[in-house]
Amino acid sequence: MLEKKKEFATILAFDVKVMPEARELADELGVKIFIVDITYHLFDQFNAYVDNLKEEKKKESIEDAVFSCVLKIIPNCVFNKDPVVLGVHVLDGIAKTTARIILVLDGSITF
C-alpha cells in the first residue's frame, strides 16, 4: 500500500491501546498510527495527514513540471549577449525565473 497510496497505509486506533510490538512494526513498515480517545479527533487528524501528504506530492511534482509560455523579444531591449539580458512580453502562459528558454526559429529548436 505504501508504494501506491501512502495515505491508506494507516491504522486508526479509537479508544484502544496499541501494543509496543505493533507500534515498532508499524514504524518499520512506514505505517502511520493514529491513537485518539475522541472520534472526531481521529477524523480530523487523519484528514490533516492526508492533506499534508497531498501538499507534499504537489510540491514534489511542481519541481518536475514544465510550465510553457510564449515570449516576444522587445526590440531595442537586448542589453547583453553573454549572459543574455533582454526585455520580453509574455504573450501566453506564465514566465518563471527558473524556466529554461528554448528559441524556435523557422521551426528549428535552439537551446
C-alpha positions in Angstrom: 0.0 0.0 0.0 2.9 2.4 0.7 4.0 2.3 -2.9 0.6 3.2 -4.3 -1.3 5.2 -1.7 0.7 6.2 1.4 -2.3 7.8 3.0 -4.1 4.5 3.2 -1.2 2.8 5.0 -2.6 3.9 8.3 -4.1 2.4 11.5 -7.0 4.3 13.1 -7.0 3.3 16.7 -10.0 4.7 18.6 -10.1 4.2 22.4 -7.7 1.2 22.3 -4.1 0.6 23.5 -1.5 -0.2 20.8 1.0 -2.8 21.8 4.6 -1.7 21.7 5.4 -4.6 19.2 2.7 -3.3 16.9 4.0 0.2 17.1 7.5 -0.9 16.3 6.4 -3.0 13.4 4.3 -0.1 12.1 7.4 2.2 12.3 9.5 -0.3 10.5 6.9 -0.7 7.7 6.2 3.1 7.5 2.6 2.7 8.6 1.1 5.7 10.4 -0.9 5.0 13.6 -3.5 7.5 14.9 -4.4 6.9 18.5 -7.2 9.0 20.0 -10.0 8.8 22.6 -12.4 11.1 20.8 -13.9 10.0 17.5 -13.9 13.4 15.7 -10.3 14.0 16.7 -9.4 10.8 14.8 -11.3 12.1 11.7 -9.5 15.5 12.0 -6.1 14.0 12.4 -6.5 11.6 9.5 -7.8 14.4 7.2 -4.9 16.7 8.2 -2.4 13.8 7.5 -4.0 13.2 4.0 -4.0 16.9 3.2 -0.3 17.1 4.3 0.6 14.2 2.0 -1.2 15.8 -0.9 0.6 19.1 -0.4 4.0 17.2 -0.3 3.1 15.4 -3.6 2.1 18.7 -5.1 5.4 20.4 -4.1 7.4 17.4 -5.5 5.5 17.4 -8.8 5.8 21.1 -9.3 9.6 20.9 -9.4 9.4 18.5 -12.3 6.6 20.3 -14.1 7.3 22.3 -17.2 5.4 25.5 -17.5 5.4 26.7 -21.1 4.9 30.2 -22.2 5.3 32.3 -25.3 7.6 35.3 -25.2 8.2 38.1 -27.7 11.5 39.9 -27.5 11.1 43.6 -27.3 13.1 45.4 -30.0 15.8 47.7 -28.6 15.7 45.9 -25.3 18.6 43.5 -25.8 21.3 44.6 -23.3 23.8 41.9 -23.2 24.9 38.8 -25.2 26.6 36.6 -22.5 24.6 36.2 -20.4 21.7 37.2 -22.4 19.8 40.1 -20.8 16.7 41.3 -22.7 13.2 42.5 -22.4 10.2 40.4 -23.3 6.4 40.5 -23.5 4.7 37.4 -22.2 2.1 36.5 -24.9 0.8 33.3 -23.4 1.4 31.3 -20.2 3.4 32.2 -17.1 7.1 33.1 -17.2 9.1 31.6 -14.3 12.5 32.7 -13.3 13.8 29.1 -13.2 12.5 28.1 -16.6 14.7 27.1 -19.4 14.4 29.2 -22.5 14.1 27.5 -25.9 14.4 29.5 -29.1 12.3 28.4 -32.0 13.3 29.9 -35.4 11.6 28.8 -38.6 10.5 25.5 -36.9 14.0 24.5 -35.6 14.6 24.5 -31.9 17.7 26.0 -30.3 18.6 25.7 -26.6 
